[in-house]
Amino acid sequence: MNLSDFVATRSPAWDDFQADLRRAAGHPERLGTEGALEFGRRYRAVTADLAYARRRFRGDPLVARLEHLVGDGAQAMYGRRERSGSPLRFATTGYWRLIAERPGPLAAAAFTTVASVVLAALWGVHDPAAALGLVPAEFKPAANAHLHALPGGATTLAVTAGSIFTNNIQVSFLVFAGGLLLGVGALAVLAYNGLMVGALAGITLQAGNFDVFLRYVLPHGVLELSCFTVAATAGIRLGWALIDPGWLTRGESLRRQARPAVLMIIGTAPCLVVAGLTEGFVTPHALPLPAALAVGLALGGTFWGLVFMRGVRAGRAASQTGRHRGSAPPAVQAEPREPALPAASA
């Protein structure tokens, strides 16, 4: 059987199964007794079709479509039922897994952050006069070689505490919303924010007061830039859903990615609060450099440590446990021998 005949013969069954998936919304029991039984039969048929397609049409986009269908069906049939409304579960596990489950967008956002800071710092060292134009007005005195502390107007707690929260939230939502511009907007806002930080670093380095920059930026800056990076990751997920929707329509792909992306922003909000409190009530005291370094690394290290421990490692452990418990059927994990197509008919 060639590819066109295979698609013509079996695609109605795939469409029916996809319609069942939408109606079930992850809970086949919602289809009723007969509907749930039919859901199981259709799932087994699509699984057999996937095995056949992998053997006969390896590399064709059809295989990816069937893998999506089988994966969604496996999750609906065998996935563990967890209470989605548990804030504690989300705070301790769910949020960190959302960050770790898309390493590509996360790496792109992290690279953009680091690269923009480094490049702007080099620019600030070689052309401080031009880089100074990118720095907010309250930080322009940092170019003064004799500066030992930022001006009081920039460090007064009563003045800065409220504006810090507002600014952090605005930047996070701008980065997130920029993802709808095919992900480019998210990276652009993230890069601009990194350029301002890097330009200030380069200016102070050239002026010989780099320690002032570190004392005022390190305590809150590592966590703050981490939060912006995660917000950009969420935005890139939206952008990539539009660029590569797979076998879904772009609207369906966007809706599928919208919920985890929004949850990432919600989960990042408490971290922004911590960064804002640190910037408003710790940073202005101009801690000694070792203390500033300790605070910054403690906050940033805790954040990324949780991403690794509760996101990457816990996700891998859950995946391994699911395989041992049969959370995915053998036909998905290993390619069986040639299936008989008549048995796969709906």
C-alpha positions in Angstrom: 0.0 0.0 0.0 1.5 3.4 -1.0 1.2 6.6 1.0 -1.7 8.1 -0.8 -3.8 5.0 -0.5 -2.9 4.6 3.1 -3.9 8.2 3.9 -7.1 7.9 1.9 -8.1 4.7 3.6 -7.2 5.6 7.2 -7.6 9.4 7.5 -11.3 9.3 8.3 -10.5 7.1 11.4 -7.8 9.6 12.4 -10.2 12.5 12.1 -12.8 10.6 14.2 -10.2 10.0 16.9 -9.1 13.6 16.9 -12.7 14.7 17.3 -13.0 12.2 20.2 -9.9 13.7 21.8 -11.4 17.2 21.6 -14.7 16.1 23.2 -13.0 14.1 25.9 -10.6 16.9 26.8 -8.3 14.4 28.6 -11.1 12.4 30.2 -12.5 9.6 28.0 -15.2 8.9 30.6 -16.9 12.1 29.5 -17.8 10.3 26.3 -20.0 7.8 28.1 -19.6 4.1 28.4 -20.0 3.3 24.7 -18.0 6.4 23.7 -15.2 5.5 26.0 -15.0 1.9 24.6 -15.0 3.3 21.0 -12.3 5.8 22.1 -10.1 2.8 23.2 -10.7 1.0 19.9 -9.9 4.0 17.8 -6.8 4.6 19.9 -5.5 1.1 19.3 -6.2 1.5 15.6 -4.3 4.8 15.4 -1.4 3.2 17.3 -1.2 0.3 14.8 -1.3 2.9 12.0 1.6 4.7 13.6 3.6 1.6 13.7 2.9 0.9 10.1 3.7 4.4 9.0 7.0 4.4 10.9 8.0 1.3 9.0 6.8 2.2 5.5 6.9 6.0 5.4 9.7 7.0 7.8 10.5 10.7 7.6 7.1 11.7 6.1 5.2 14.4 8.0 2.3 11.9 8.4 4.4 10.1 11.0 4.6 13.3 13.1 0.8 13.7 12.9 0.2 10.2 14.0 2.7 10.5 16.9 0.8 13.6 18.1 -2.4 11.7 18.0 -1.1 8.7 19.8 0.7 10.8 22.4 -2.5 12.7 23.1 -4.4 9.5 23.3 -1.9 7.9 25.6 -2.1 10.9 28.0 -5.9 10.8 28.0 -6.0 7.0 28.6 -3.1 6.4 30.8 -2.0 9.7 32.2 -2.2 10.2 36.0 -5.2 12.3 37.1 -3.8 15.1 39.2 -5.7 17.9 40.8 -5.1 20.9 38.5 -6.2 23.4 41.1 -3.5 22.8 43.6 -1.4 26.0 44.0 1.1 24.1 46.2 1.6 21.4 43.5 2.1 24.1 40.9 4.5 26.2 43.0 6.6 23.2 44.0 6.6 21.2 40.8 4.4 22.4 37.9 5.9 25.8 37.3 9.5 24.5 37.2 8.6 21.7 34.8 7.0 24.2 32.5 10.3 26.1 32.4 12.3 23.0 31.7 10.1 21.2 29.3 11.0 23.5 26.3 14.8 23.7 26.4 15.0 25.2 22.9 13.1 28.4 23.7 14.7 28.6 27.1 18.2 28.4 25.6 17.3 31.0 22.9 16.1 33.4 25.6 19.0 32.8 27.9 21.5 33.3 25.0 19.8 36.6 24.0 20.0 37.9 27.6 23.7 37.0 28.1 24.8 38.1 24.6 23.0 41.5 24.8 24.6 42.2 28.2 28.1 41.2 27.0 27.9 43.0 23.7 26.6 46.2 25.3 29.3 46.0 28.0 32.0 45.9 25.3 30.3 48.8 23.6 30.2 50.8 26.8 33.9 50.2 27.4 34.9 51.3 23.9 32.4 54.1 23.4 31.0 55.2 26.7 29.7 58.5 25.4 27.4 56.7 22.9 26.4 54.0 25.3 25.4 56.6 27.9 22.5 57.5 25.7 21.0 54.1 26.4 21.2 54.4 30.1 18.2 55.8 32.1 18.8 59.3 33.3 19.0 58.5 37.0 22.0 56.2 36.3 24.0 58.5 34.0 26.1 59.8 36.9 27.7 56.3 36.9 30.0 57.6 34.2 31.7 59.8 36.9 35.0 58.2 37.7 34.8 59.5 41.3 31.4 58.0 42.0 31.2 55.8 45.0 27.4 55.5 45.4 24.5 56.2 43.2 22.6 59.5 43.8 20.0 59.5 46.6 17.2 60.1 44.2 17.9 56.7 42.6 18.2 54.9 45.9 15.4 56.4 48.1 13.3 53.5 49.3 10.0 55.4 49.3 10.5 56.6 45.7 11.8 53.4 44.1 9.8 50.6 45.8 6.6 51.1 44.0 8.1 51.9 40.6 10.3 48.8 40.7 7.3 46.5 40.8 5.5 48.4 38.0 8.6 48.3 35.8 9.3 44.6 36.4 5.7 43.7 35.6 5.7 45.9 32.5 8.9 44.4 31.1 7.7 40.8 31.8 4.4 41.4 30.0 6.1 43.2 27.1 8.5 40.3 26.7 5.6 37.8 26.9 3.3 39.7 24.5 6.2 40.1 22.1 6.1 36.4 21.5 3.0 36.9 19.4 5.3 38.6 16.8 6.5 35.1 15.9 8.8 35.2 19.0 10.9 38.0 17.5 9.2 40.6 19.7 10.0 38.7 22.9 13.7 38.4 22.0 13.8 42.1 20.9 12.4 43.4 24.3 14.7 41.0 26.2 17.7 42.2 24.2 16.9 45.8 24.8 16.7 45.3 28.5 20.0 43.4 28.4 21.6 46.2 26.4 20.7 48.8 29.1 22.2 46.6 31.8 25.3 45.8 29.7 25.8 49.5 28.7 25.8 50.5 32.3 28.3 47.8 33.1 30.6 48.9 30.4 30.4 52.6 31.3 31.2 51.9 35.0 34.0 49.5 33.9 35.6 52.2 31.7 35.1 54.8 34.5 36.8 52.6 37.0 33.8 52.2 39.4 32.6 48.8 38.2 32.4 47.8 41.9 29.6 50.3 42.3 27.7 48.7 39.4 28.1 45.3 40.9 27.0 46.4 44.4 23.8 48.0 43.0 22.9 45.4 40.4 24.0 41.9 41.7 21.6 41.6 44.7 18.5 41.7 42.5 19.8 41.6 39.0 20.5 37.9 38.6 16.9 36.9 39.7 15.4 39.8 37.8 17.1 38.8 34.5 16.1 35.2 35.1 12.5 36.2 35.4 12.6 38.2 32.2 14.3 35.2 30.5 11.4 32.9 31.6 8.8 35.4 30.4 10.6 35.5 27.0 10.5 31.7 26.9 6.8 31.7 27.5 6.4 34.3 24.7 8.6 32.2 22.3 6.3 29.3 22.9 3.4 31.3 21.5 5.5 32.5 18.6 6.6 29.0 17.7 3.0 27.8 17.9 2.3 30.1 15.0 5.5 29.4 13.1 5.2 25.6 13.3 1.7 24.4 14.2 2.4 20.9 12.9 -0.8 19.2 11.9 -2.9 21.6 13.9 -4.3 24.8 12.6 -2.5 27.9 13.8 -5.4 28.8 16.0 -5.5 25.4 17.6 -1.7 25.4 18.1 -1.8 28.8 19.7 -4.6 27.8 22.1 -2.7 24.7 23.1 0.4 26.7 24.0 -1.5 29.6 25.6 -2.3 27.9 28.8 1.2 26.7 29.8 2.6 30.1 28.6 0.2 32.0 30.8 0.9 29.7 33.7 4.6 30.4 33.3 3.9 34.1 33.7 1.7 33.5 36.7 4.4 31.4 38.3 7.1 34.0 37.6 5.1 36.8 39.4 6.2 35.7 42.9 9.8 35.7 41.8 9.4 39.2 40.4 8.1 40.2 43.8 11.2 38.8 45.5 13.4 40.6 43.0 11.5 43.8 43.5 11.7 43.6 47.3 15.4 43.0 47.1 15.8 45.9 44.6 13.7 48.2 46.8 15.0 47.4 50.3 18.4 45.7 50.0 20.1 47.1 46.9 19.9 50.8 48.0 22.0 50.0 51.0 25.0 49.5 48.7 26.2 46.3 50.3 29.9 45.4 50.3 30.8 43.6 47.2 31.1 40.1 48.8 27.6 40.5 50.4 26.1 41.7 47.2 27.6 38.8 45.3 26.3 36.4 48.0 22.7 37.8 47.8 22.6 37.7 44.0 24.0 34.2 43.7 21.7 32.9 46.4 18.6 34.2 44.7 19.7 33.3 41.2 21.1 30.0 42.2 18.0 29.0 44.1 15.9 29.8 41.1 17.9 27.8 38.6 18.5 25.1 41.1 14.8 24.6 41.4 14.5 24.6 37.6 17.0 21.7 37.5 15.8 19.8 40.6 12.1 20.3 40.3 11.9 20.7 36.6 14.5 18.7 34.7 15.3 15.9 37.2 11.7 15.5 38.5 10.4 15.5 34.9 12.8 12.8 33.9 12.0 10.7 37.0 8.2 11.0 36.3 8.8 10.0 32.7 10.8 6.9 33.7 8.2 6.0 36.3 5.4 6.4 33.8 7.2 4.0 31.4 7.6 1.4 34.1 4.0 1.7 35.2 2.7 1.4 31.6 1.7 5.1 31.2 2.4 4.7 27.5 1.5 1.6 25.6 4.2 -0.7 24.2 3.3 0.2 20.7 4.4 3.8 21.3 7.6 2.9 23.1 8.9 0.3 20.7 8.0 -0.4 17.1 6.3 -3.7 16.9 6.4 -6.1 14.0 4.4 -5.4 10.8 0.8 -4.7 11.9 -2.1 -6.1 10.0 -4.0 -3.2 8.5 -7.4 -5.0 8.6 -7.1 -5.2 12.4 -6.6 -1.4 12.5 -9.9 -0.6 10.8 -12.3 1.4 12.8 
